């Protein structure tokens, strides 16, 4: 008897419980496990398929909804139900991850073509969505284009995670979803970040590529000039876009779209209204950045307030109110630089192509999609032809039976069983097994004369359809034309206009050209700086000599009165003179531009002088003076004080100081008028509170330096004061005859300036207003051309007609003027 061979087992490979133990080095174990994990993340979670543009979680959500019948023609269902079905059947991961992926498919600010029709709060760029138990959803009409051909053997299927069900490996995808909606994901050692495009533009490029497979990238970019973002905005630097389309990688710069205009009822203040935000940026994020820059870093100045007026009717409206006098274009450049109003998008077209991660450019992405569509349409056509051929086979059998229906009936009745009847039909009429079975299963009521007519009609239709389907399968040109026509039908039904504005050129050059370099960006055209009698400062719009001449002849002023005018340029500077004898150099550019309509200018668009210069308590701005070329040829600045002192300050201003004194004042004295002399031929004029007017040639006053205290200008009786000081020209007929306006508060008198004789400096002058009973002094006086009056709030007051009597009494005026000035002169 043969001896049985004994099997020797190494007992050291088992533990005490009898479990098998494998000895594997730690490095090998960790490496193998990590590679398996990385492969799983890349293929099953993070990267989209280049064919349908979906990650597995998105594909499984749509497949689950399609399978459960949550379609556009049916009601919404709870999102939690959809998440539960997807997780239980197809996607064995957390419900939070599934719901987050589902939410993105419903957000119109994330996708150009949302694939889920959401009902409820599905979030915003700033806030997350409501919980899945509070929201409802169903498939969108566009999503049906991705899944609509699933029942026609168009794609392969695979088992689900436990093998109990099947799921599609890819969706048929009737439009280029990946390019249209973009994608993002982080895998192990790699990531994808694809930017959305316009459906119509992408389809046009795809259709061109169908007929021109050798098309160049530049030709395709004629159809797809650049990305089209769901939130609109502006996209800068198409040279970088072309690089991304060529290599699959690049960086594009996005900006919010803004509108700049005055704030209604705000006296000329400007506002920057953001109407479109960069992709992925919310209004709250921008507001938070602005608040941080304004309150903490102090790098953003000139902002008065920020308001979020966004609503469903008007869309995005983020209003950034500028402070008075701030140049909104310069502020906008800072907003782009310091806040999320300008963002970068790093394009990285990493996708799964044939199961392998690849970075593809625009043309390659279109080619992969078209190859997928060719396969889908081919398989769909084969399926439809096969179904029609099978039906035609049955119809042919029925018609054969109908030709000799009596014999068929006798054969069936004479058969012992169904198998014998089937065999008899097959041998007697030459029918196939399928045809014979179908005839036996067909009710006799269908085998009538009328059913025969219907069957013959159906037979012809099926033969025609099979022939058409065969053309598609046999001729590649017909197949491509069908794919092209179907893409065109998608655009016709679901295409939208482009939302994003594209700015061509190199990104660095575009940014350099679009970022204002401060005031130098503004044309240095002539303009006028105006000081109103109520203390408002503004400038006129820079203009050509032709338009300026036309406005000089036709210009009119609404509200307030002009106290002083200084000629300058938009990039120039002027001097503001105060009652304390101080001068401030002020830039012209930040001053608000007076709004003009039909040749009429409103001075209420100006800004308070106190916002321009640091005034002390009780100090006011009393005059203006030009700087630079406009000041050449002048003897200087004429100043008159409350105590009757006159001074002509020579125009020798400090170069390095923006604030200096122009007159040394005595205790209790102040400047009441400061006038720039054009050539020294003007008449210097004082009007006192006891109604005396003194005029004398400016040549009688010797110019002094900044430290000079002036000289006697007019003799004042005890208790009297100067109410007005100015320089008046009598040889300028283009600006009208100068007039003298005096007011006691109850009466106003207007008298031609020529009625007052010239006298010597430091004399008492002549009477300009005879007081009526109860009147004690002159409250307001003014001398100049084209006089107008206004109340303290700037409302116009009608002045009485001119009275030739220089010492006459005034006329009563309702709401007598508290300020007097002249019409604006636009030269």
C-alpha positions in Angstrom: 0.0 0.0 0.0 1.4 3.4 -1.0 2.4 5.7 1.8 0.3 8.9 1.9 2.2 12.1 1.3 2.1 14.6 4.2 1.5 18.3 3.4 3.8 20.5 5.5 2.5 23.9 6.5 4.5 26.8 8.0 2.5 27.4 11.2 4.4 30.7 11.7 2.2 32.3 9.0 -0.9 32.0 11.3 -1.7 34.0 14.4 -3.1 32.5 17.6 -6.7 32.8 16.3 -5.9 30.9 13.1 -6.0 33.9 10.7 -3.6 34.0 7.8 -0.8 36.6 8.2 1.0 38.1 5.2 4.4 39.6 5.8 4.7 42.8 3.6 7.1 45.7 4.0 5.5 48.9 5.3 6.9 50.9 2.4 5.4 48.6 -0.2 2.0 48.4 1.7 1.7 52.2 2.0 2.8 52.8 -1.6 0.3 50.2 -3.0 -2.5 51.5 -0.9 -1.9 55.1 -1.8 -1.7 54.3 -5.5 -5.1 52.6 -5.2 -6.5 55.5 -3.4 -5.1 58.0 -5.9 -6.5 56.0 -8.8 -9.9 55.8 -7.2 -10.0 59.6 -6.6 -8.9 60.4 -10.1 -11.2 58.1 -11.9 -14.2 57.9 -9.6 -14.5 61.3 -7.9 -12.5 64.3 -9.0 -12.0 64.6 -12.7 -14.7 65.0 -15.3 -15.0 62.8 -18.4 -14.2 64.7 -21.6 -17.2 63.2 -23.3 -20.1 64.3 -21.2 -18.3 66.8 -19.0 -19.5 65.1 -15.7 -17.8 63.6 -12.7 -19.2 60.3 -11.5 -21.3 61.9 -8.7 -23.0 64.3 -11.2 -23.6 61.5 -13.6 -25.1 59.3 -11.0 -27.4 62.0 -9.7 -28.8 62.6 -13.1 -29.1 58.9 -13.8 -30.9 58.3 -10.6 -33.3 61.2 -11.3 -33.9 60.0 -14.8 -34.6 56.5 -13.6 -37.0 57.7 -10.9 -38.8 59.9 -13.3 -38.0 63.3 -11.8 -38.3 65.0 -15.2 -39.2 68.5 -16.3 -42.8 67.6 -17.1 -43.4 66.3 -13.5 -43.5 68.0 -10.1 -40.5 68.8 -7.9 -39.5 66.3 -5.2 -37.6 66.7 -2.0 -33.9 67.0 -2.5 -33.3 64.6 0.4 -35.2 61.9 -1.5 -32.9 62.4 -4.6 -29.8 62.3 -2.4 -31.0 59.2 -0.6 -31.7 57.3 -3.9 -28.4 58.3 -5.3 -26.4 57.3 -2.2 -28.3 54.0 -1.7 -28.1 52.8 -5.3 -25.1 54.3 -7.1 -22.8 56.6 -5.1 -21.6 55.1 -1.8 -20.3 58.4 -0.3 -21.6 61.0 2.1 -25.0 62.6 1.6 -23.4 66.1 2.1 -21.0 65.5 -0.8 -23.9 64.4 -3.0 -26.1 67.3 -2.1 -23.3 69.8 -2.6 -22.7 68.4 -6.1 -26.4 68.5 -6.8 -26.7 72.1 -5.6 -24.1 73.2 -8.1 -26.0 71.7 -10.9 -29.0 73.9 -10.0 -27.1 77.3 -9.6 -27.5 79.6 -12.5 -24.5 81.7 -11.2 -22.3 78.6 -11.4 -23.4 77.0 -14.7 -24.3 78.6 -18.0 -26.8 75.7 -18.5 -28.2 74.5 -15.1 -29.0 70.8 -15.2 -31.3 70.7 -12.3 -34.4 72.8 -11.8 -34.2 73.8 -8.1 -37.1 75.0 -6.0 -36.1 76.7 -2.8 -32.9 78.3 -1.5 -30.0 76.8 -3.5 -27.5 79.4 -2.2 -25.7 82.4 -3.6 -22.1 83.2 -4.3 -21.9 84.4 -0.6 -24.1 81.9 1.2 -24.7 78.2 1.1 -28.0 76.5 0.3 -30.7 75.4 2.7 -30.6 71.8 3.9 -31.8 69.1 1.6 -35.0 68.6 3.6 -36.1 72.1 2.7 -35.4 72.2 -1.0 -37.0 70.5 -4.0 -35.7 69.6 -7.4 -36.3 67.9 -10.7 -34.3 67.6 -13.9 -34.1 70.7 -16.2 -35.0 70.6 -19.8 -31.4 71.0 -20.7 -30.5 67.9 -18.6 -32.8 65.8 -20.7 -30.3 66.5 -23.6 -27.7 64.6 -21.6 -29.8 61.5 -20.7 -32.5 61.5 -23.4 -30.9 58.7 -25.5 -30.0 56.3 -22.7 -32.8 53.9 -23.6 -31.4 53.2 -27.1 -28.2 51.4 -26.3 -26.1 54.5 -26.9 -23.6 54.0 -24.1 -22.1 51.1 -22.2 -23.3 50.3 -18.7 -21.5 48.9 -15.7 -22.5 47.4 -12.4 -23.1 49.7 -9.4 -20.9 49.5 -6.3 -22.6 46.3 -5.0 -23.4 44.7 -8.4 -27.1 44.8 -7.8 -27.9 47.4 -10.4 -26.3 48.9 -13.5 -25.4 52.5 -14.4 -24.1 54.2 -17.5 -20.4 54.7 -17.8 -21.0 58.0 -19.6 -24.1 60.0 -20.7 -25.0 60.5 -24.4 -24.6 64.3 -24.0 -26.3 66.0 -26.9 -24.2 69.2 -26.3 -20.6 70.0 -25.2 -21.4 70.2 -21.5 -17.8 70.3 -20.3 -17.0 73.5 -22.3 -20.4 75.1 -21.7 -20.6 74.6 -17.9 -16.9 74.2 -16.9 -15.8 72.0 -14.1 -13.5 72.0 -11.0 -12.0 69.3 -8.9 -8.9 68.4 -6.9 -7.5 64.9 -7.2 -4.3 63.4 -5.8 -1.4 65.3 -7.3 -3.5 67.0 -9.9 -6.5 69.3 -10.3 -8.9 70.6 -12.9 -10.3 74.1 -13.3 -12.3 74.6 -16.5 -14.1 77.9 -17.3 -17.6 78.1 -18.8 -18.4 79.1 -22.4 -21.4 80.2 -24.4 -23.5 77.3 -25.7 -24.1 78.9 -29.1 -20.5 79.8 -29.7 -19.2 76.4 -28.7 -21.7 74.6 -30.9 -20.8 76.9 -33.9 -17.1 75.9 -33.4 -18.1 72.2 -33.2 -20.2 72.4 -36.3 -17.3 74.1 -38.2 -14.9 71.4 -37.0 -17.3 68.7 -38.3 -16.9 69.9 -41.8 -13.3 71.2 -41.5 -11.4 68.7 -39.4 -8.1 70.5 -40.1 -9.4 73.8 -38.8 -6.8 76.0 -37.0 -7.2 77.3 -33.5 -7.5 80.8 -34.7 -10.4 79.8 -37.0 -12.2 78.1 -34.1 -11.6 81.3 -32.0 -13.6 83.2 -34.5 -16.6 81.3 -33.1 -15.4 81.0 -29.5 -13.5 84.3 -28.9 -13.3 83.6 -25.2 -15.1 82.3 -22.1 -18.7 83.4 -21.3 -19.3 83.5 -17.6 -22.7 83.0 -16.0 -22.3 86.2 -14.0 -21.2 88.3 -17.0 -18.5 90.8 -16.2 -15.5 91.7 -18.2 -12.6 89.4 -19.2 -9.2 90.9 -20.0 -6.4 89.8 -22.2 -7.5 87.4 -25.0 -3.8 86.6 -25.7 -3.8 84.6 -22.5 -7.1 83.0 -23.4 -5.6 81.9 -26.7 -2.7 80.3 -24.8 -5.2 78.4 -22.6 -7.1 77.2 -25.7 -3.8 76.0 -27.3 -2.2 74.3 -24.3 -5.0 73.7 -21.9 -3.4 75.9 -19.3 -3.5 79.7 -18.7 -4.6 82.5 -16.5 -7.4 84.9 -17.4 -8.4 88.1 -15.5 -12.0 88.9 -14.7 -13.5 92.2 -13.7 -16.9 93.3 -12.5 -18.9 95.5 -14.9 -19.7 99.0 -13.5 -21.7 102.1 -14.3 -20.5 105.5 -13.1 -22.9 108.4 -12.6 -24.1 111.1 -10.2 -26.1 110.2 -7.1 -29.6 111.7 -7.4 -30.1 114.6 -5.0 -26.5 114.5 -3.7 -25.2 117.8 -5.0 -22.9 116.3 -7.6 -21.5 113.3 -5.8 -20.7 110.3 -8.0 -21.4 106.6 -7.5 -19.8 103.5 -8.9 -22.6 100.9 -9.4 -21.4 97.3 -9.9 -24.0 95.6 -12.1 -22.0 92.4 -12.8 -19.6 90.6 -10.6 -16.6 88.3 -11.5 -17.3 84.6 -11.7 -17.6 83.1 -8.2 -17.5 86.4 -6.4 -20.5 87.6 -4.2 -21.5 91.1 -3.2 -20.9 90.4 0.5 -17.3 89.4 -0.3 -16.7 92.7 -2.1 -18.3 94.7 0.7 -16.1 92.9 3.3 -13.0 93.7 1.3 -13.9 97.3 0.9 -14.7 97.7 4.6 -11.4 96.2 5.5 -9.5 98.4 3.1 -11.3 101.5 4.4 -11.3 100.9 8.1 -8.1 98.9 8.7 -5.5 99.2 6.1 -6.6 102.7 5.0 -5.6 102.0 1.4 -9.0 102.8 0.0 -9.9 106.5 0.4 -12.7 108.5 -1.1 -15.6 106.1 -0.3 -18.5 107.6 1.5 -20.8 104.5 1.7 -21.4 101.1 0.2 -24.9 99.7 -0.4 -26.0 96.3 -1.7 -29.3 97.0 -3.6 -29.3 93.6 -5.3 -32.8 92.0 -5.9 -34.5 89.7 -8.3 -36.0 92.4 -10.4 -32.9 94.6 -11.0 -30.2 91.9 -10.5 -26.8 92.8 -9.1 -26.6 96.4 -7.9 -23.7 97.1 -5.5 -23.4 100.9 -5.1 -20.1 102.5 -4.0 -20.8 106.1 -3.2 -17.8 108.4 -3.7 -17.0 111.3 -1.4 -17.6 114.7 -2.8 -14.9 115.7 -5.3 -13.4 112.2 -5.7 -12.5 111.1 -9.2 -14.6 107.9 -9.6 -12.3 106.5 -12.3 -9.3 106.7 -10.0 -11.3 105.1 -7.2 -12.5 102.4 -9.5 -8.9 101.5 -10.3 -8.2 101.1 -6.6 -11.3 98.9 -6.2 -10.0 96.6 -9.0 -6.6 96.5 -7.4 -7.6 96.0 -3.8 -10.9 94.1 -3.8 -12.4 90.9 -5.5 -13.9 93.2 -8.2 -10.9 91.9 -10.2 -10.1 88.2 -10.0 -7.9 85.7 -11.8 -9.1 82.4 -13.1 -6.4 79.7 -13.6 -7.5 77.6 -16.5 -6.4 73.9 -16.3 -8.3 71.7 -18.7 -7.4 68.4 -17.1 -10.0 65.7 -18.0 -10.3 62.0 -18.4 -9.9 61.0 -22.0 -10.1 57.3 -22.6 -9.7 56.7 -18.9 -6.4 58.6 -18.7 -5.9 62.1 -17.3 -5.0 64.5 -20.1 -4.7 68.3 -20.4 -6.6 69.3 -23.6 -6.9 72.5 -25.5 -10.1 73.8 -27.2 -9.8 71.9 -30.4 -9.0 68.6 -28.7 -11.9 69.0 -26.3 -14.2 69.6 -29.3 -12.8 66.6 -31.1 -13.3 64.3 -28.1 -16.9 65.4 -27.8 -17.6 65.0 -31.5 -16.1 61.5 -31.5 -18.4 60.7 -28.7 -21.4 62.0 -30.5 -20.5 60.1 -33.6 -20.4 56.9 -31.6 -23.7 57.8 -29.7 -25.5 58.6 -32.9 -24.2 55.5 -34.7 -25.2 53.2 -31.8 -28.6 55.0 -31.6 -29.1 54.6 -35.3 -28.2 50.9 -35.2 -30.6 50.4 -32.3 -33.4 52.1 -34.1 -32.8 50.3 -37.4 -32.6 47.0 -35.5 -35.9 47.7 -33.8 -37.6 48.6 -37.1 -36.1 45.5 -38.8 -37.5 43.4 -36.0 -40.9 45.0 -36.4 -40.8 44.7 -40.2 -40.1 41.0 -39.8 -43.3 40.6 -37.7 -45.4 42.7 -40.1 -44.2 40.7 -43.1 -45.3 37.5 -41.3 -48.7 38.9 -40.5 -49.2 39.9 -44.1 -48.3 36.4 -45.3 -50.8 35.0 -42.9 -53.5 37.4 -44.1 -53.0 36.3 -47.7 -54.5 32.9 -46.8 -56.1 33.5 -43.5 -58.6 30.6 -43.9 -55.8 28.1 -44.4 -54.0 29.6 -41.3 -57.1 29.2 -39.2 -57.7 25.6 -40.4 -54.1 24.7 -39.7 -54.2 26.1 -36.2 -57.6 24.5 -35.4 -56.4 21.1 -36.7 -53.2 21.2 -34.6 -52.9 19.1 -31.4 -51.1 21.8 -29.5 -49.4 25.2 -29.9 -46.1 23.7 -30.8 -47.7 21.7 -33.6 -49.5 24.8 -34.8 -46.2 26.8 -34.9 -44.4 24.0 -36.7 -47.2 23.8 -39.2 -47.2 27.5 -39.9 -43.4 27.5 -40.3 -43.4 24.6 -42.8 -46.6 25.6 -44.7 -45.9 29.3 -45.2 -42.1 29.5 -44.8 -42.4 31.6 -41.6 -39.7 32.0 -39.0 -40.1 30.9 -35.4 -40.6 34.5 -34.3 -43.2 35.2 -37.0 -45.1 32.0 -36.3 -45.1 32.7 -32.5 -46.3 36.3 -33.1 -49.2 35.1 -35.4 -50.3 32.6 -32.8 -50.3 35.4 -30.1 -52.2 37.9 -32.3 -56.0 38.1 -31.6 -58.2 37.0 -34.5 -59.9 40.4 -34.4 -56.7 42.0 -35.8 -56.6 39.7 -38.8 -59.3 41.6 -40.8 -59.3 43.5 -44.1 -58.7 46.9 -42.4 -55.8 45.6 -40.3 -54.2 44.4 -43.5 -54.3 47.9 -45.0 -52.8 49.3 -41.8 -50.1 46.6 -41.9 -49.2 47.4 -45.5 -48.9 51.1 -44.7 -46.7 50.3 -41.7 -44.6 48.0 -43.9 -43.8 50.8 -46.3 -43.1 53.2 -43.5 -40.7 50.8 -41.8 -38.9 50.0 -45.1 -38.5 53.8 -45.7 -37.2 54.4 -42.2 -34.8 51.5 -42.4 -33.4 52.9 -45.7 -32.9 56.3 -44.1 -31.2 54.9 -41.1 -29.0 52.7 -43.3 -27.8 55.9 -45.1 -26.6 57.3 -41.8 -24.7 54.1 -41.0 -23.3 53.6 -44.5 -22.2 57.2 -45.3 -20.0 59.2 -42.9 -21.0 62.5 -44.5 -24.7 61.8 -43.6 -23.7 60.9 -40.1 -21.8 64.2 -39.6 -24.6 66.2 -41.1 -27.0 64.7 -38.7 -24.8 65.4 -35.7 -24.4 69.0 -36.9 -28.1 69.5 -37.4 -28.9 68.1 -34.0 -26.4 70.5 -32.4 -28.0 73.4 -34.3 -31.4 72.4 -33.0 -30.1 72.5 -29.4 -28.8 76.0 -29.8 -32.1 77.1 -31.4 -34.0 75.9 -28.4 -31.6 76.7 -25.5 -29.0 79.2 -26.9 -28.5 82.6 -25.1 -26.7 85.8 -25.8 -23.2 86.3 -24.6 -23.0 87.8 -21.1 -19.3 88.5 -20.7 -17.5 91.4 -22.4 -14.1 90.5 -23.9 -11.1 92.9 -24.0 -8.6 91.8 -26.6 -4.8 92.1 -26.3 -1.9 91.1 -24.0 -3.0 90.9 -20.4 -0.2 93.1 -19.1 -0.8 95.8 -21.8 -4.6 95.7 -21.2 -4.1 96.1 -17.5 -1.7 99.0 -18.0 -4.0 100.7 -20.4 -7.1 100.3 -18.3 -5.6 101.4 -15.0 -5.7 105.2 -14.6 -2.4 106.6 -13.7 -4.0 109.4 -11.7 -4.8 112.9 -13.0 -2.4 112.6 -15.9 -4.9 110.4 -17.6 -7.2 113.4 -17.9 -6.8 115.8 -20.9 -5.4 119.1 -19.7 -8.1 121.2 -21.4 -9.1 124.7 -20.3 -11.8 125.0 -17.7 -13.1 127.4 -15.0 -13.1 126.9 -11.2 -16.2 128.6 -9.7 -16.8 129.8 -6.1 -20.4 130.4 -5.3 -21.7 133.0 -2.8 -22.8 130.2 -0.5 -19.3 128.7 -0.4 -19.6 125.9 -2.9 -16.6 125.1 -5.2 -16.9 123.3 -8.6 -15.4 123.3 -12.1 -16.8 123.5 -15.5 -16.2 120.6 -17.9 -13.1 120.9 -20.0 -14.1 121.9 -23.5 -12.9 123.2 -26.8 -12.7 126.9 -27.6 -15.7 126.6 -30.0 -18.0 125.0 -27.4 -16.8 127.4 -24.8 -17.6 130.4 -26.9 -21.1 129.1 -27.6 -21.7 128.6 -23.9 -20.3 132.0 -23.0 -22.9 133.6 -25.1 -25.8 131.4 -24.0 -24.8 130.3 -20.5 -27.2 130.8 -17.6 -27.0 129.8 -14.0 -29.6 128.1 -11.8 -29.5 128.4 -8.1 -26.9 130.3 -6.0 -24.7 133.0 -7.4 -21.1 133.2 -8.6 -18.7 134.9 -6.2 -15.4 134.3 -8.0 -14.1 132.6 -11.1 -10.5 131.4 -11.8 -9.4 130.2 -15.2 -7.3 127.0 -15.1 -7.0 123.6 -16.8 -8.4 120.2 -15.8 -5.0 119.1 -14.5 -4.1 122.5 -13.1 -4.3 124.0 -9.6 -5.9 127.1 -8.2 -5.6 129.2 -5.0 -8.5 129.3 -2.5 -8.3 132.5 -0.4 -9.9 132.6 3.1 -11.2 135.3 5.4 -8.2 134.6 7.7 -5.8 135.7 5.0 -4.7 132.2 4.2 -4.2 130.7 0.7 -4.5 127.0 -0.2 -3.3 125.3 -3.4 -6.1 123.0 -4.6 -6.1 120.5 -7.5 -8.8 121.2 -10.1 -9.3 117.5 -11.1 -11.1 116.3 -8.0 -13.6 119.2 -8.0 -17.1 118.1 -9.1 -18.0 119.0 -12.6 -21.1 121.2 -12.8 -24.0 119.4 -14.5 -25.3 121.2 -17.5 -28.6 120.9 -19.4 -29.5 123.0 -22.4 -26.9 125.6 -21.7 -27.9 126.0 -18.1 -25.5 125.4 -15.2 -26.5 124.5 -11.6 -24.1 125.6 -8.9 -25.7 123.2 -6.5 -23.5 120.5 -8.0 -20.5 122.0 -6.2 -18.8 120.8 -3.0 -18.4 122.7 0.2 -15.1 124.5 0.5 -14.7 123.1 4.0 -14.3 119.7 2.5 -11.4 120.9 0.4 -9.3 122.8 2.9 -9.0 122.7 6.7 -10.9 125.9 7.8 -11.0 127.2 11.3 -14.2 128.0 13.1 -15.8 131.0 11.5 -13.3 131.0 8.6 -14.8 131.1 5.0 -13.4 131.0 1.5 -13.7 134.5 -0.1 -12.0 134.3 -3.4 -10.0 132.3 -6.0 -6.8 132.9 -7.9 -5.2 131.0 -10.8 -1.8 129.3 -10.7 0.6 128.6 -13.5 0.3 130.0 -17.0 -3.1 131.7 -16.3 -1.4 133.9 -13.7 1.2 135.4 -16.1 1.1 139.2 -16.7 -0.9 140.0 -13.5 0.2 142.5 -10.9 -1.2 140.1 -8.3 -4.1 139.5 -5.9 -6.2 142.4 -4.6 -7.4 141.9 -1.0 -9.8 144.1 1.0 -10.4 143.7 4.7 -13.3 144.4 7.1 -11.4 147.4 8.6 -10.8 149.0 5.2 -7.3 147.8 4.4 -6.3 147.1 0.8 -3.4 145.1 -0.5 -2.1 143.8 -3.8 -0.1 140.7 -3.1 2.6 140.0 -5.7 2.2 136.5 -7.3 5.3 135.0 -5.8 3.8 131.9 -4.2 5.9 129.4 -2.2 6.9 126.4 -4.4 7.0 123.7 -1.7 4.1 124.8 0.5 0.5 124.2 -0.3 -0.7 126.5 2.5 0.6 130.1 3.3 -0.6 133.5 4.4 -1.1 136.3 1.8 -1.7 139.2 4.2 -0.8 140.2 7.8 -4.1 141.0 9.5 -4.6 143.2 12.5 -6.4 141.8 15.6 -10.1 141.5 14.9 -9.7 142.1 11.1 -10.6 139.7 8.3 -10.6 139.6 4.5 -13.9 140.3 2.9 -12.9 140.1 -0.7 -10.1 138.7 -2.8 -9.9 139.4 -6.5 -7.3 138.4 -9.1 -6.2 141.3 -11.2 -5.8 140.6 -14.9 -3.6 143.6 -15.9 -3.9 146.2 -13.2 -6.4 148.5 -15.1 -9.3 147.5 -12.8 -11.0 149.8 -10.4 -10.8 148.6 -6.8 -14.1 149.1 -5.0 -15.2 149.2 -1.4 -18.8 149.3 -0.2 -19.3 150.0 3.6 -22.1 149.1 6.0 -23.1 152.8 6.2 -23.8 152.8 2.4 -20.6 154.5 1.1 -19.0 153.4 -2.1 -15.3 154.2 -3.0 -13.7 153.3 -6.3 -10.1 154.1 -7.2 -7.6 152.8 -9.8 -5.7 149.6 -8.8 -2.5 151.4 -9.9 -2.7 153.5 -6.7 -1.8 150.4 -4.7 1.8 149.3 -4.7 2.2 145.4 -4.7 3.6 143.9 -1.6 5.1 140.5 -0.6 3.3 137.8 1.4 4.2 139.3 4.8 3.0 142.8 4.0 0.0 144.1 5.9 -1.4 146.3 3.1 -2.3 150.0 3.3 -5.3 152.2 4.0 -8.0 151.6 1.4 -11.1 153.5 2.7 -11.7 155.8 5.7 -14.4 154.3 7.9 -16.5 156.2 10.4 -16.7 154.9 13.9 -18.8 151.7 14.1 -18.7 151.2 10.3 -17.3 148.2 8.5 -16.6 147.1 4.9 -19.5 145.0 3.4 -17.8 144.4 0.0 -14.5 144.6 -1.7 -13.7 143.7 -5.3 -12.0 144.7 -8.6 -14.2 145.9 -11.4 -13.5 146.4 -15.1 -15.2 149.1 -17.0 -13.8 148.3 -20.5 -15.2 144.9 -21.0 -18.5 145.3 -23.0 -18.6 141.5 -23.7 -19.5 140.9 -20.1 -22.1 143.6 -19.7 -22.1 146.9 -17.8 -21.0 146.6 -14.2 -23.8 147.3 -11.7 -23.8 148.1 -8.0 -26.2 146.1 -5.8 -26.9 147.1 -2.2 -29.4 145.6 0.2 -30.5 146.4 3.7 -32.5 143.2 4.0 -35.8 144.9 3.4 -35.0 146.8 0.2 -32.6 146.2 -2.7 -31.2 148.8 -5.0 -29.4 148.2 -8.4 -27.4 151.2 -9.8 -25.0 151.5 -12.8 -21.4 151.5 -11.6 -20.7 154.5 -13.9 -22.9 156.7 -11.7 -20.2 156.6 -9.0 -17.2 159.0 -9.5 -13.7 157.7 -8.9 -11.9 159.2 -5.9 -8.5 158.8 -4.2 -7.4 155.9 -2.1 -8.0 156.2 1.6 -11.0 158.6 1.2 -14.6 158.2 2.3 -16.3 157.6 -1.0 -19.9 158.7 -1.9 -23.4 157.6 -0.8 -24.7 154.5 -2.6 -28.0 153.8 -0.8 -30.4 156.2 1.0 -31.8 154.4 4.1 -35.6 154.5 4.7 -37.1 154.7 8.1 -36.0 151.7 10.2 -33.0 150.9 8.0 -29.6 151.3 9.7 -26.9 149.7 7.5 -26.2 147.8 4.3 -26.4 144.0 4.9 -25.2 142.9 1.4 -23.4 144.7 -1.3 -21.9 143.5 -4.6 -20.3 145.2 -7.7 -19.9 143.5 -11.1 -21.5 142.7 -14.4 -24.8 140.8 -14.8 -25.9 140.8 -11.2 -28.2 138.1 -9.7 -29.5 137.5 -6.2 -30.2 134.4 -4.2 -31.3 133.4 -0.7 -29.0 131.7 1.8 -30.2 128.4 0.5 -29.2 129.3 -3.1 -32.8 129.9 -4.4 -32.8 132.7 -7.0 -34.3 136.1 -6.2 -35.6 138.6 -8.8 -33.6 141.9 -8.5 -35.4 145.2 -9.3 -34.7 147.2 -12.4 -31.7 149.5 -12.4 -32.1 152.9 -10.7 -29.9 155.6 -12.2 -29.9 157.5 -8.9 -26.8 156.5 -7.0 -28.1 157.8 -3.6 -31.7 156.7 -4.1 -33.6 154.3 -1.8 -34.1 150.6 -2.7 -37.2 148.6 -3.6 -38.9 146.1 -1.4 -38.1 142.5 -2.4 -39.8 139.4 -1.1 -37.3 137.1 0.6 -34.6 139.8 0.0 -31.3 138.4 -1.1 -28.8 137.4 1.5 -26.1 136.8 -1.2 -25.4 138.5 -4.5 -23.2 137.5 -7.4 -23.2 137.4 -11.1 -24.1 135.0 -14.0 -21.5 132.4 -14.9 -19.2 133.5 -17.7 -18.1 130.6 -19.9 -15.0 131.9 -21.6 
